[in-house]
Amino acid sequence: MSSSYTVVNPATEEDVTEVEMSDLAMTDALIAKAADAYPAWRDVAPGERARLLRRFAAVVDEHIEELAELEVRNSGHTWGNATWEAGNVRDVLHYYSAAPERLTGHQIPVAGGINMTFHEPLGVVGIIVPWNFPMPIAGWGFAPALAAGNTVVLKPAELTPLTAIRLGELGLEAGLPEGVLTVIPGKGSIVGERFVTHPAVRKVCFTGSTDVGKKIMAGCAEQVKRVTLELGGKSANIVFADADIAKAAAAAPGAVFDNAGQDCCARSRILVERSAYDEFVSLLEPAVKGVRVLDPADRSSEMGPLISATQRSTVQGYVEGTEVAFSGSAPNGPGFWFAPTVVLADDPQQPVWREEIFGPVVAVMPFDDEAQAVQLANDTEFGLSGSIYTRDVGRALRVSRAVEAGNLSVNSHASVRYWTPFGGFKQSGLGRELGPDAPHSFTDVKNIFISHD
Ligand code: NAD
């Protein structure tokens, strides 16, 4: 039996719409349709597949405002973020639309004939998306997967299905054949698990929590199913005393409070060299108080609400019993609001320091030297991203190489560009998305020898 889910606006707590959730039978039928669509899509000439993806990008571009408005209402993302996110889907489609004609193999010298390799598509790819970045994470999966000749089934998070559903419609409008990109809203325990167990789904691309990611990896092992995991994070922002402290303090709130801290790359641990600690904390306070936490539909809003009442009480739980140094503001009244909060930490075992909070809470701790900074930064099961603020080029290089994380930035917090690889070390993930190599991770290499004789 299928059921429906009421989508709620997190900024107002008002119902937005009802979405039908697929049951197992519907999921199986849609996976079968994607499997049926695969041979013809695989055989579309590279230049034609490229043209269809470019057209898909153009149609997304024509609907940026509509997609952004949907995301503001469904996810509480600020207007600025939501328009960036819709534009990111367009750009990722554009970028990978150049891949079909460039998916070249090797010709390798051998005796008695020729040897060549092909990057063969896998078949149906299942993409499972979390609620924090519904549009970009969908696009990071489907654009390179489609470019490489796979068909895609995509499950959005229960809380945030609206933009994914619309992107599926826009794909059809752009001319993608039926069954090539199919959005299947539903529960993780039904639709998501079926991607793992269904033999026609040949790869699962999962972004979400580390606990669910481990289950998916174990499930995929049953069929030696390909899997990419993008999981949690607890990234460090390391500020050395030789850095531009004013610049580091001004940039720190954006690095953790963007998307209300519901960001796997959030720099939620700030490590500050002891001699600069007081100056940094005193400069951080006005920067945090200046964050404009407003109705996300207000074009000047810099931070919106959390996604749900449950998420708000989880975040609140991390702050209780800690030493709150200061906090910013948040609207009163309806909505799942939480003010940006700065906690002073002195024990690396504190949950606020160790666990991914996924809310606007940052913990600050002093360190004494470079070795201790690296040790504290690496004292976590995660390894997604991080930042290093210093004017010393040698130190920037040493520390960037020593921090165990997949995406680091020096004197900056930028960690996502669609044309550079993105992914985690340790329990933050497995495999990489984006960048020039992503289409390869949606293929298997085939080696063929042809004898001269
Ligand atoms: P989640 O793990 O609860 O859910 C993610 C998705 O998996 C949802 O679509 C959910 O329905 C589905 N799911 C749940 N149980 C499943 C199961 N048993 N089998 C198959 N699918 C299942 O995560 P969330 O709360 O939606 O998202 C927050 C998490 O995502 C955070 O830990 C965050 O760090 C992580 N995240 C990571 C990245 C990254 O790129 N590394 C990016 C964004 C979010």
Boltz pocket constraint, residues with backbone or C-beta under 6 A from the ligand:
constraints:
  - pocket:
      binder: B
      contacts: [[A, 128], [A, 129], [A, 130], [A, 131], [A, 132], [A, 133], [A, 137], [A, 155], [A, 156], [A, 157], [A, 158], [A, 186], [A, 187], [A, 188], [A, 189], [A, 191], [A, 192], [A, 193], [A, 207], [A, 208], [A, 209], [A, 210], [A, 212], [A, 213], [A, 215], [A, 216], [A, 229], [A, 230], [A, 231], [A, 232], [A, 233], [A, 263], [A, 264], [A, 356], [A, 358], [A, 384], [A, 424], [A, 428], [A, 429]]
      max_distance: 6.0
